[in-house]
């Protein structure tokens, strides 16, 4: 795989800051072996820095207490030490270590810090733009997906179902969509 260049991705040097209204970070996990439990975090903090020599770095963060789920009764459990451990680890953070590929076949490798654990992850997706938006602001958009093993981050809660299966899968799908404005 070749390291992505700013020419391949058509990104001008500079800093691109998050458009919080048009950005989101979501997750889904299989529940009871038959359906998916989904949630997300809003607002998302992120920036993309492109140096004059073409080095690209993506950073992002969400406040764990901003978690949005359909059942607010589960919120205290998700914020507890069984999952995010929000009192001791109030954010989920990401910093890229390598961005490779093309705009339609992008790979972003980096370090994900969650619940007091930092592990390498690899996401795939695409980049769109640049386009000029209202106020002559140059915009780009990144759409990325990855799967992680929640137990690797210490999220080991589990419940046995009457049929002997587990209530919650270990693999979590992360879906991040970012719209970024050039400063």
N, C-alpha and C positions, 0 to 999 in steps of 0.2 A: 504494500500500500504506500502511496506517495503522500508526503506531507502536503496539505492543501496550501496553496498560495493565494494571496489576495487577488491576483489576476484570475485564477481559476474560479474564485468565489465572487469576483467583481465587487470587492469591498474596499472602499477608500480608507486610508489611515485615519485614525481618530478614535474617539470614545463614543460608543452607542449606549444610551441609557434606556432603561425599561419604560415602556408605555404600560402602566399598571392596569389600565382599563381593558387593554386588548391582549393581556398575557395571563396565563394560568399554569398551575402545577397540580396535576391530578394523579390519583392512584386507583388501582383495582386489584382485588384479591378474591379468589374463589372461596365461596362460603358453602359449607355443608356438601361440597362435592358436586353441586348442581347449578349454582348461580353465582353472581358476582356482587360483591360489596364495593361501592365506589365512594370516593370522597376527594377533597382537594384543599388547597391552601390559597388564600387570597388576602392581601396582595402578595405579589411575587417581587422580590428584589433581584435585579440582574444587570450586568453590564458586559459589553463586549469591547475589548481594547485591541486595536490594530496598530502596531507600531509602524514607523516609517520603513523599517526593513521587512515588513510583512508578517511579523510574529503576531499570532491571534490568540487571545486569552479570553475565555468565558468564565464569569463568576456569577453565582446565584445564591439566594438565601430566602427562606420562608420562616415566619414566626410560627412555631408549632401550635400555639394557642389560637391561630387563625383557621384551624382545621374546620372544614365544612363537611358535614355528613347529614344524611336524612334522618337519623335517629339521635337526637340530642342527649338521650339517656346513656348512650355509649361514650359520649365525649369524655367524662371523667376517667373512664377505663382506658381510653386511647392516650390520654395525657399522663396516665400513671406510669410507674416503673415497669409495668408489664409490657408497655409499648414505647412511647416516645420519651418518657421520663422528663416531662417538660420543666419541672422545677429545677433540675440540674442541667438540662440540655434544652434551652428555650428555642433553638433554631435548628433547621436542617440547612447545611451549607454545601456548596459545590464549587470546585475550582478545576478548570481544565488543565491537563498536562500535555495534550496533543489533539490537534484537529486535523483530520486528513480527509481526502476524497474530493468530490466535486459537489456542486450545489444540489444535485439530485441524488447523490449517494454519499452523504456526509457521515463521518464517524467522529465522535467526540469522546475522548478518554479523559478521565479525571478522577479526583478524589471526592467521595461523598461522605460527609460527616453527619451522623444521625444517632441519637440516643447514646452519645458518648463514645461512639465507635467511628473510625475513619477507614474506609476501604476503597480500593480502586473500582471504578465502574466504566463500562463502555456503552454509549448510546449511539443509535443510528437515526438518521432523519434527513432533513433537507433544509436548505436556505433559500429564501425568496427575497428579491429586491436586488439592488436598491430601487426604490420608487420615491418620488417627491410628493409629499402629502401637504395638507393644509399648512399655510404659513411657510411654505418652501422648506419644510423639514424633510431631510433624507431619512427614509425608513428601511429597515430590513426585518425579516421575520425568520425565526428558527423554529422548527418542529422536531422534537427529539423523543425517542422512546427507548426504554431499557427495562430489563427485569432484574430484580435483586432477590436474594434470599433473606427474608426478614430475620431469621434466626442468627444469621451472621452478624447482625447489628444488636443482638441480645434481646430481640423481641420474641421470647420463647413461649408466651402464653398459648395454651391449647386446651381444648375441651373434647373429651371423647363423646361421640354420638351413640345413641342406643344400638346402632348397627355395627359399632366398632370402628367406624371411620372417624376422621378428625373434622372438627368444626371449621378450621381455618387452614388454608393452604400456606405453605412456606413461601412460595414465589409471589412477589408483588410486582405488578406492572406499573411503571412510572411513565407518565405522559406529560411533557412540558412543551408549551407553546408560548414563544416570546416574540413580541413586537418591540423593536428597539429603535430609538431616534438618535441620529448623529448629533452630538453636541457641537 
